[in-house]
């Protein structure tokens, strides 16, 4: 699978493209996951979207098969946003739709507020624009220091997923992925989120934006999603009652259908004529 060389270390990404060789290139969707997980979180989205779009998933810097920076690394939203743009370029997409969950959604809002070139639409899941509103995160540093990542992951799971809405196998995989995460990366990115406030910038968003909001996230209250919707001009909001934070994982097909319908409503579907370059 492709590895993108970046000044701060390589990023792993993969492309799912079912476009027949005789057909015009399809629009590209880039997926950006959040803290403590990998690009595999999007797997259940693929069957819903792969017939209409080229799908690009990458492991966020610090997780999975991407490079893991050392302690005291200078994290910034600028760096993470440039990672997204670099992945899109490497995948051959001059223009692309972006889907971000949690941290990935915050990075997406950052790009949209800065009118990033080539950004056709933005979909955010379980996302906050005001890091100080993210609940429980300040507890992580002390807990991980005393108990380690495996205990942290076990503690996090009921907040991430409802056991009634995830199979035992899906639960075990998610818990194991979290437990493998770097503690300093997890904590440093949590600090970055806490220190972020995009409230003054959201009214500048011109990118068509869809907000997918779990109704029972212990980290990002539903009021935060409603605030993003109110501040981002022309955005749409879809709430999922009773769903916990990891909506992109537990309700992947439903989220993907919501995205597909949104892009169709906005005239941004697979016949939108957006310019693409084939990979390579």
C-alpha positions as MATLAB code, in Angstrom:
seq = 'XXXXXXXXXXXXXXXXXXXXXXXXXXXXXXXXXXXXXXXXXXXXXXXXXXXXXXXXXXXXXXXXXXXXXXXXXXXXXXXXXXXXXXXXXXXXXXXXXXXXXXXXXXXXXXXXXXXXXXXXXXXXXXXXXXXXXXXXXXXXXXXXXXXXXXXXXXXXXXXXXXXXXXXXXXXXXXXXXXXXXXXXXXXXXXXXXXXXXXXXXXXXXXXXXXXXXXXXXXXXXXXXXXXXXXXXXXXXXXXXXXXXXXXXXXXXXXXXXXXXXXXXXXXXXXXXXXXXXXXX';
ca = [
       0.000    0.000    0.000;
       1.185    3.564   -0.680;
       3.326    5.468    1.789;
       3.565    9.226    1.415;
       6.861   10.817    2.422;
       6.355   14.005    4.421;
       8.889   16.288    6.149;
       7.559   15.266    9.575;
       7.524   11.558    8.705;
       5.663    9.241    6.293;
       1.904    8.720    6.145;
       0.225    5.466    5.171;
      -2.786    5.705    2.865;
      -4.840    3.476    0.605;
      -7.178    4.051   -2.323;
     -10.350    2.143   -3.135;
     -11.268    2.843   -6.761;
     -13.785    0.655   -8.573;
     -13.992    2.946  -11.599;
     -13.933    0.872  -14.834;
     -10.940    1.776  -17.003;
     -13.231    3.046  -19.794;
     -15.268    5.341  -17.515;
     -14.504    8.943  -16.534;
     -12.680    9.335  -13.209;
     -14.965    9.510  -10.175;
     -14.881   12.263   -7.530;
     -12.612   11.545   -4.572;
     -13.533   11.364   -0.885;
     -10.699   11.626    1.667;
     -11.325   10.232    5.166;
      -9.573   11.544    8.303;
     -10.084    9.656   11.576;
      -9.593   10.862   15.140;
      -7.488    9.992   18.182;
      -6.651    6.422   19.131;
      -7.790    4.560   16.022;
      -6.795    3.965   12.362;
      -8.165    4.441    8.869;
      -9.822    1.023    9.083;
     -12.594    2.720   11.083;
     -14.149    3.679    7.731;
     -14.443    0.122    6.401;
     -18.244   -0.078    6.654;
     -18.592    3.125    4.596;
     -16.907    1.601    1.559;
     -19.702   -0.625    0.175;
     -22.131    2.326    0.224;
     -19.803    4.732   -1.586;
     -17.323    2.743   -3.660;
     -19.538    2.487   -6.741;
     -19.720    6.283   -7.054;
     -16.473    7.657   -5.617;
     -12.760    7.060   -5.288;
     -12.178    6.563   -1.571;
      -8.916    7.558    0.108;
      -8.281    6.547    3.708;
      -5.125    7.341    5.634;
      -3.800    6.684    9.103;
      -3.634   10.009   10.920;
      -0.099   11.016   11.848;
       0.831    9.241   15.088;
      -1.443    6.215   14.603;
      -1.541    2.924   12.768;
       1.028    2.558   10.003;
       1.840    6.272    9.769;
       4.871    7.747   11.505;
       4.697    8.273   15.263;
       6.414   11.521   16.308;
       8.392   11.585   19.522;
       7.524   13.440   22.712;
       7.473   17.242   22.480;
       6.571   17.124   18.783;
       5.157   20.525   17.660;
       1.600   19.449   16.819;
      -0.625   21.989   15.094;
      -3.828   22.099   13.075;
      -1.780   23.597   10.246;
       0.396   20.467   10.128;
      -2.557   18.078   10.257;
      -4.399   20.078    7.607;
      -1.370   19.987    5.310;
      -1.252   16.203    5.816;
      -4.791   16.008    4.413;
      -3.919   18.135    1.383;
      -0.744   16.146    0.786;
      -2.656   12.837    0.861;
      -5.207   14.215   -1.608;
      -2.408   15.319   -3.949;
      -0.664   11.956   -3.647;
      -3.944   10.234   -4.539;
      -4.209   12.362   -7.673;
      -7.162   14.487   -6.555;
      -7.097   18.167   -7.471;
     -10.510   18.437   -5.815;
     -11.996   16.240   -3.115;
     -14.701   15.791   -0.513;
     -13.447   15.449    3.065;
     -14.970   13.345    5.856;
     -13.528   13.745    9.349;
     -14.462   12.212   12.658;
     -13.602   13.764   16.030;
     -10.095   15.255   15.586;
     -10.424   14.703   11.838;
     -13.592   16.780   11.822;
     -11.881   19.619   13.657;
      -9.088   19.554   11.082;
     -11.766   19.643    8.379;
     -13.368   22.720    9.930;
      -9.931   24.342   10.047;
      -9.486   23.714    6.316;
     -12.969   24.969    5.500;
     -12.550   28.176    7.488;
      -9.414   28.861    5.481;
     -11.061   28.135    2.123;
      -8.621   25.328    1.368;
      -8.144   24.919   -2.382;
      -9.873   21.905   -3.865;
     -12.182   21.230   -0.891;
     -15.569   20.439   -2.486;
     -17.485   19.526    0.669;
     -16.948   18.719    4.332;
     -18.651   16.112    6.515;
     -17.868   16.055   10.232;
     -18.812   13.329   12.714;
     -18.627   13.633   16.526;
     -16.740   16.901   16.120;
     -16.169   19.932   18.305;
     -15.049   23.374   17.196;
     -14.398   24.443   20.810;
     -11.935   22.099   22.473;
     -12.674   23.331   25.960;
     -16.182   21.900   25.505;
     -14.849   18.347   25.053;
     -15.715   16.567   28.257;
     -13.530   14.090   30.190;
     -10.377   14.622   28.088;
      -8.551   16.442   30.892;
      -8.772   13.241   32.958;
      -6.756   11.208   30.448;
      -3.232   12.303   31.316;
      -3.455   11.283   34.954;
      -5.328    8.065   34.158;
      -2.871    6.914   31.480;
       0.098    7.802   33.671;
      -1.216    5.619   36.464;
      -2.809    2.768   34.509;
      -1.427    2.575   30.966;
      -3.032    2.478   27.541;
      -4.786   -0.887   27.823;
      -6.670    0.263   30.906;
      -7.413    3.604   29.243;
      -8.837    1.837   26.206;
     -11.030   -0.405   28.350;
     -12.254    2.646   30.260;
     -13.010    4.481   27.009;
     -15.004    1.761   25.299;
     -18.425    2.370   26.910;
     -18.053    6.033   25.976;
     -17.110    5.193   22.396;
     -19.645    2.437   21.727;
     -22.897    1.034   23.062;
     -22.413   -2.745   23.443;
     -25.933   -3.169   22.093;
     -24.912   -1.414   18.864;
     -21.597   -3.187   18.181;
     -20.774   -6.855   17.736;
     -18.330   -8.461   20.204;
     -15.749   -8.718   17.399;
     -16.143   -5.043   16.466;
     -15.841   -4.078   20.127;
     -12.644   -6.151   20.616;
     -11.001   -4.732   17.487;
     -11.668   -1.134   18.472;
     -10.442   -1.692   22.024;
      -7.241   -3.365   20.795;
      -6.511   -0.554   18.324;
      -6.899    2.084   21.035;
      -4.650    0.120   23.396;
      -1.869    0.114   20.784;
      -1.893    3.905   20.475;
       1.080    5.952   21.602;
       0.316    7.531   25.000;
       2.210   10.759   24.328;
       0.613   11.218   20.897;
      -2.850   10.596   22.323;
      -2.307   13.106   25.127;
      -0.594   15.726   22.972;
      -3.418   15.674   20.434;
      -5.971   15.883   23.241;
      -4.177   19.014   24.450;
      -4.219   20.425   20.916;
      -7.966   19.907   20.728;
      -8.583   21.464   24.137;
      -6.671   24.560   23.069;
      -8.654   25.025   19.845;
     -11.547   27.456   19.388;
     -12.812   27.968   15.834;
     -16.002   29.768   16.876;
     -15.087   33.143   15.323;
     -14.107   31.452   12.049;
     -17.116   29.234   11.356;
     -19.249   31.981    9.733;
     -16.572   32.247    7.033;
     -17.163   28.680    5.834;
     -18.348   28.620    2.226;
     -17.820   24.868    1.749;
     -21.018   22.757    1.757;
     -20.939   21.126    5.194;
     -22.779   18.169    6.725;
     -22.716   17.658   10.491;
     -23.378   14.080   11.700;
     -24.023   14.179   15.435;
     -24.345   11.309   17.900;
     -27.030   12.101   20.432;
     -25.291   10.417   23.366;
     -21.569   11.188   23.024;
     -19.998   11.590   26.494;
     -17.300   13.780   24.911;
     -19.036   16.141   22.479;
     -22.473   17.273   23.658;
     -25.209   17.504   21.051;
     -25.366   21.248   21.690;
     -21.897   21.571   20.114;
     -23.054   20.026   16.825;
     -26.052   22.339   16.834;
     -23.748   25.294   17.392;
     -21.573   24.315   14.412;
     -24.728   23.998   12.313;
     -25.947   27.420   13.436;
     -22.614   29.131   12.747;
     -21.585   27.464    9.454;
     -23.655   29.064    6.674;
     -25.792   26.636    4.700;
     -24.666   23.595    6.690;
     -26.928   20.608    7.312;
     -27.300   18.672   10.571;
     -28.332   15.051   11.051;
     -28.677   13.780   14.604;
     -28.511   10.120   15.622;
     -30.446    9.656   18.839;
     -28.957    7.353   21.457;
     -25.643    6.838   19.636;
     -22.336    7.244   21.470;
     -19.191    8.975   20.284;
     -17.827    6.549   17.664;
     -20.736    7.022   15.264;
     -18.448    6.754   12.242;
     -17.634    3.202   13.351;
     -20.844    1.928   14.924;
     -23.147    3.450   12.286;
     -20.875    3.532    9.252;
     -23.435    2.484    6.602;
     -26.057    4.944    7.885;
     -23.484    7.754    7.930;
     -22.328    6.862    4.423;
     -25.906    6.924    3.142;
     -26.387   10.336    4.756;
     -23.236   11.583    3.024;
     -24.280   10.188   -0.352;
     -27.725   11.813   -0.062;
     -26.154   15.122    1.008;
     -23.791   15.213   -1.963;
     -26.676   14.391   -4.308;
     -28.873   17.149   -2.835;
     -26.065   19.662   -3.214;
     -25.321   18.676   -6.794;
     -21.955   17.255   -5.751;
     -22.617   13.614   -6.575;
     -20.671   11.298   -8.843;
     -21.718   13.213  -11.966;
     -20.529   16.566  -10.633;
     -17.810   16.902  -13.252;
     -15.100   17.744  -10.707;
     -11.623   17.553  -12.197;
      -9.625   14.555  -11.108;
      -6.256   13.177  -12.057;
      -5.754    9.433  -12.121;
      -3.370    8.009   -9.555;
       0.206    7.762  -10.745;
];
